[in-house]
Amino acid sequence: MTSEPNTAPPSVTHVNTMTDGVRRVFTWESDARIEVRNLGGEIVIEANAAGLRTLAGHLLTLAEDGTPDGTHLHLEENNGLKDGSVGLVLERCDE
């Protein structure tokens, strides 16, 4: 008999938003680490696996059918990003 690894889902934080009457839920995994750096000629987004899943989820949420043009999410220090990060805005633009 083999024991199965702990498959408990990671704890998450959900943020509900309303844009033009459309509700969207953005989710952060509790152990997500995301850092955004501006190196002058390029932006570096560095994240652990949980952070990459979190960012992917944010982008998929913005890509959902019915999401209004201009819907966006601000990520900043103490609001989803590691201390020392530059701000990051994820925005849907269909034009």
N, C-alpha and C positions, 0 to 999 in steps of 0.2 A: 504494500500500500504506500502510495506516495502522497505527500501533503502538497496542497496547492498553495502557491504564493498568495500573499494578501492581495486581493483584487478590489479592495474597497476604493470607491471613487475618491479622487482628491477633493478636498473642500473647496468651495468656489464662492465668489462674490458676484452677485447679479446687480446690474444697474438698469432700471427701466427708464426709457425715454419716450416722449411723445412728440412727433413732428407731423404737422398737418393732420392730426387725428390718428396717425399710425403709430402703434406701440411697437417698440423694439427693445430687446433685452441684450445687453452686453455683459459677458461673463469673464471673470478673471479667475484663474486657478490660484489657490492660496500660495503656492510656492513659485509663482511666476516671477522671473527676474528679467526686466527689459531695460536696456540702456541705449540712449540715442546720443551720438556724438557728431558734431559738425567739424570735419577736418579741413574746412576751407573749400576745396573743390569737390568734396563728396560727403554724403551723410552715411554714417555707419549705424545700423540697428543690430545690436548684439543682445542675444537672449538665450536663456536655457530652454530645454525642451518644453517646459510648462509655459514659458513666455512666448515661444513660437506658436504653440497651440492657442494661446490667448489672442495673439495678434491675428492669427488665421481666422479665429472665430469672429473677431471684430469685423474683419473684411467681409466674411461671408454674411454677417448680419447686415452690413451696408449694401450688399449685393442682392438681398432678398427682393423678390417681386413686390411692387407696391411701395418700396422705399422712395420717398420724394427726393428729387434732385436737390442738392445742397445739404442733405442730412450729414452731420459730421460728429466726430468725437474728438475731444481734446485730451491728450495725454501729456502730463507734466510731472515734475518732481512731486512726490507725495500724492500723486493722482495717477498711479499706474506705472510710473517710470522710476528707475533707480536714481538716488541723489546724484546730482552733478550732470544729469541729462539735459539736453536741450528739448524744448517742447516739440511735440509731434501732433499734427492734425490729420486725421483720416476723414476724407470727405468724398461723398458720391457726387459725380458730375457726369451727366448723360449727354452733354452738348459736345 
